[in-house]
Amino acid sequence: MQPTLNIQAQKVLFDEKQVNEVLPKTEVVHIWCTRTVWSCVYGMMETERQYNECLKQGKKVRPIQFVEIESANHFVHWDEPEKFWAATVNSIN
């Protein structure tokens, strides 16, 4: 399953043809939390690295905003909904 998810993520975020043809005005907000499991943090770091690399190469990729929620885990929407909704509303505004 992991290879399939990687292919899908690469296409939807970093494939210039897909970005221009499928929902071209869509922006992505990647919300991550500082007290989560390592795999979630690694996923954010790798996505951010790839995003910045694409920008340096001048590629037209989907805009991604990385939003950090301090002192929360990957269940922030359940454990601390106030923090989750504050980050969500702030990223929309």
trRosetta pair geometry for C-beta under 8 A, 3 or more apart (Angstrom, degrees):
i j d omega theta_ij theta_ji phi_ij phi_ji
1 4 5.7 -62 -159 39 42 113
1 5 6.2 40 150 -20 75 106
2 5 5.8 -56 -146 37 33 110
2 6 6.4 35 156 -21 66 106
3 6 5.6 -55 -149 35 33 114
3 7 6.4 34 154 -20 66 104
4 7 5.8 -52 -150 34 32 111
4 8 6.4 29 153 -16 65 107
5 8 5.7 -56 -147 39 32 111
5 9 6.2 31 155 -19 67 107
6 9 5.8 -55 -144 38 29 109
6 10 6.2 31 157 -21 64 107
7 10 5.9 -56 -148 35 28 112
7 11 6.5 24 156 -16 63 108
8 11 5.9 -59 -150 37 30 108
8 12 6.2 14 162 -9 67 112
9 12 6.2 -62 -139 43 27 101
9 13 5.8 -2 172 6 66 120
9 47 7.6 -91 175 -105 130 104
10 13 6.7 -73 -134 50 17 92
10 14 5.4 -54 -162 50 58 112
10 15 6.4 75 137 -41 72 98
11 14 7.6 -51 -75 55 7 68
11 15 4.5 -12 -141 1 50 140
11 18 4.9 98 174 -31 81 168
12 15 7.4 33 -20 27 16 103
12 18 6.3 -97 -98 136 32 140
12 19 8.0 103 -179 -78 33 72
12 22 7.7 -76 -122 91 71 132
12 62 7.0 -16 147 -7 63 152
13 19 7.8 17 171 -79 16 110
13 28 6.8 -32 -111 -4 94 161
13 47 7.3 -78 -175 -151 169 99
13 50 7.7 73 114 108 130 124
13 51 7.2 -74 165 -86 120 92
13 61 6.4 25 155 -178 62 112
13 62 5.3 -101 -141 42 48 118
13 64 6.8 21 -149 -60 110 128
14 19 7.7 -41 -170 -43 5 125
14 50 6.3 -67 -74 150 147 115
14 51 7.5 -130 -85 -93 103 56
14 54 5.4 -143 -137 -80 101 151
14 59 7.1 34 -165 125 77 148
14 61 5.0 -16 -121 -127 51 127
14 62 7.6 -86 -59 20 35 88
15 18 4.0 54 88 18 113 113
15 19 6.3 168 83 -17 57 86
16 19 5.7 -56 -141 37 29 113
16 20 6.2 21 162 -13 65 111
16 59 5.7 -121 -69 -166 112 95
16 60 5.3 82 -133 62 99 83
16 61 6.8 -75 -84 -78 66 59
17 20 6.2 -66 -150 41 25 105
17 21 6.1 0 162 -1 64 119
18 21 6.2 -72 -137 48 25 97
18 22 5.3 -25 -173 27 71 116
19 22 7.4 -51 -96 53 13 78
19 24 6.5 81 151 -124 57 68
19 60 6.3 -169 96 120 137 83
19 61 5.8 -160 -70 -145 163 37
19 62 4.9 -148 -124 -53 112 79
20 24 5.4 25 -150 -110 32 118
20 60 6.8 54 -63 106 103 127
21 24 6.9 93 0 -62 9 102
23 26 4.0 24 144 -18 113 127
26 62 6.5 -20 91 -144 86 118
27 62 6.9 162 -124 175 38 86
27 63 4.5 -30 -127 77 94 108
27 64 7.5 175 -174 -84 73 29
27 65 6.9 37 160 -7 115 102
28 62 5.6 64 -8 132 112 120
28 63 6.9 174 29 93 71 54
28 64 4.6 -19 75 -108 107 75
28 65 7.2 -178 94 25 54 66
29 64 7.6 156 -93 -160 22 57
29 65 4.9 -19 -113 66 72 102
29 67 5.9 12 -178 -4 99 122
29 88 7.7 125 109 -128 151 58
29 91 4.4 83 -136 163 148 147
29 92 8.0 -67 -40 -61 157 60
30 44 6.1 151 148 -125 126 88
30 47 6.2 174 -118 106 165 147
30 48 7.7 -146 76 -63 152 86
30 64 5.8 19 -10 -174 113 107
30 65 7.1 179 24 84 70 47
30 66 5.0 -21 69 -109 106 65
30 67 6.9 166 81 23 49 73
31 67 4.7 -26 -105 73 68 108
31 69 6.4 31 -176 -19 97 112
31 76 7.9 -117 143 60 121 141
31 84 7.6 81 160 -142 155 73
31 87 5.6 106 -129 131 123 135
31 88 7.2 -34 -68 -76 150 72
31 91 7.3 -109 -73 -30 101 155
32 36 6.9 -106 -174 19 79 144
32 40 6.3 162 -143 151 99 99
32 41 6.7 117 177 -104 132 53
32 43 8.0 179 -104 80 128 92
32 44 4.2 -8 -67 -79 160 152
32 66 7.0 -16 15 -167 111 89
32 67 7.3 149 23 79 62 55
32 68 6.1 -27 73 -108 83 60
32 69 7.2 -168 95 22 34 81
33 36 4.6 106 75 -36 96 111
33 40 7.4 4 47 124 81 141
33 68 7.5 124 -108 -164 26 59
33 69 4.6 -32 -103 69 78 100
33 70 7.9 -150 -153 -47 68 2
33 72 4.1 -94 -144 90 128 85
33 73 5.5 164 108 -131 144 9
33 74 6.1 -158 39 -68 124 43
33 76 5.2 170 -76 -43 143 130
34 41 8.0 59 -134 -97 37 116
34 68 6.4 51 -52 -174 95 104
34 69 7.1 -140 -2 89 81 51
34 70 5.4 4 11 -131 135 45
34 71 6.2 -6 62 -42 115 31
34 72 7.0 82 36 40 73 59
35 71 5.8 29 -16 -151 128 33
35 72 6.0 166 41 74 102 15
35 73 4.9 -67 100 -72 87 74
36 40 4.2 -50 128 66 135 141
36 41 6.2 161 73 -43 100 86
36 72 7.6 9 -52 110 89 61
36 73 4.7 129 -93 -154 63 61
36 74 4.2 88 -136 -42 119 86
37 40 5.4 95 64 4 74 101
37 41 7.6 -151 99 0 39 89
37 73 7.6 59 -21 -161 67 102
37 74 6.4 -35 14 -11 89 133
38 41 5.7 -60 -151 42 39 109
38 42 5.9 41 153 -22 73 108
39 42 5.5 -50 -141 39 32 114
39 43 6.3 41 155 -25 63 103
40 43 5.7 -50 -150 31 30 115
40 44 6.7 29 152 -16 62 103
40 74 5.1 -160 -71 -81 163 124
41 44 5.8 -54 -153 36 34 110
41 45 6.3 31 152 -18 67 108
42 45 5.6 -56 -144 39 32 111
42 46 6.0 28 159 -17 67 109
43 46 6.0 -57 -142 39 26 107
43 47 6.2 25 158 -17 62 110
44 47 5.8 -58 -146 39 28 110
44 48 6.1 26 157 -17 65 110
44 66 6.6 108 -169 -144 105 117
45 48 5.8 -57 -146 39 28 110
45 49 6.2 31 154 -22 64 107
46 49 5.5 -50 -145 34 32 114
46 50 6.4 29 157 -15 64 105
47 50 5.9 -57 -148 39 29 107
47 51 6.1 32 153 -22 64 109
47 64 7.1 -138 151 175 109 163
47 66 8.0 153 97 -92 108 114
48 51 5.5 -53 -144 36 30 115
48 52 6.3 28 158 -16 65 106
48 64 7.7 -147 -101 110 60 133
48 66 5.6 13 -92 -69 116 152
49 52 6.1 -58 -148 38 27 106
49 53 6.3 28 153 -20 63 109
50 53 5.6 -54 -146 36 31 114
50 54 6.4 34 155 -20 65 104
51 54 5.9 -55 -153 34 29 110
51 55 6.6 27 151 -17 63 106
51 61 6.7 -157 -137 101 69 147
51 64 5.1 -88 -122 45 150 135
52 55 5.6 -53 -148 36 35 113
52 56 6.4 38 153 -21 66 104
53 56 5.7 -52 -149 34 31 113
53 57 6.5 24 153 -13 64 108
54 57 5.8 -62 -150 42 32 108
54 59 4.3 -70 -175 56 88 126
54 61 4.6 37 134 -22 147 145
55 58 7.6 47 179 -70 33 22
55 59 7.1 -84 -73 51 26 78
55 61 7.2 -92 -63 33 68 117
61 64 7.9 -27 122 -11 109 101
65 91 5.9 158 102 -149 139 106
67 87 5.2 132 151 -174 134 110
67 90 7.5 141 -137 87 135 108
67 91 5.2 -70 -62 -76 149 126
69 72 4.6 -27 123 40 113 131
69 76 5.6 62 102 -130 156 166
69 83 5.3 102 -161 156 123 116
69 84 7.1 -7 -103 -87 161 52
69 87 5.2 -69 -79 -56 106 152
72 76 4.0 49 162 -100 132 114
72 79 7.0 166 -151 81 91 118
72 80 5.4 -110 -116 45 118 136
72 83 5.5 -171 -64 105 148 154
72 84 7.7 177 178 -61 161 78
73 76 6.4 173 65 -53 43 76
73 79 6.8 46 46 28 95 151
75 78 4.5 -40 172 43 96 113
75 79 5.1 84 108 -13 95 106
76 79 6.0 -63 -120 54 29 95
76 80 5.2 -43 -157 57 71 94
76 81 7.8 137 146 -84 63 32
76 83 5.7 -85 -174 88 114 114
76 84 4.7 149 125 -70 98 101
77 81 6.0 40 -169 -105 44 73
77 84 4.5 114 -94 -126 58 168
78 81 7.2 20 -111 -61 9 89
80 83 4.3 19 129 19 116 115
80 84 6.5 139 97 -18 71 89
81 84 5.3 -56 -145 40 41 115
81 85 5.9 32 161 -15 75 107
82 85 6.3 -58 -143 41 25 102
82 86 6.1 29 156 -22 63 110
83 86 5.7 -55 -144 36 28 112
83 87 6.4 25 158 -16 63 107
84 87 6.1 -62 -154 38 27 107
84 88 6.2 24 152 -19 65 111
85 88 5.3 -52 -141 39 36 115
85 89 6.0 34 160 -17 69 105
86 89 6.1 -54 -142 40 26 106
86 90 6.1 27 157 -19 62 113
87 90 5.7 -57 -143 40 27 113
87 91 6.3 26 159 -20 64 108
88 91 6.0 -59 -150 35 26 107
88 92 6.6 23 153 -17 62 107
89 92 5.8 -58 -151 35 33 111
89 93 6.3 19 157 -9 68 109
90 93 6.1 -60 -142 44 29 102
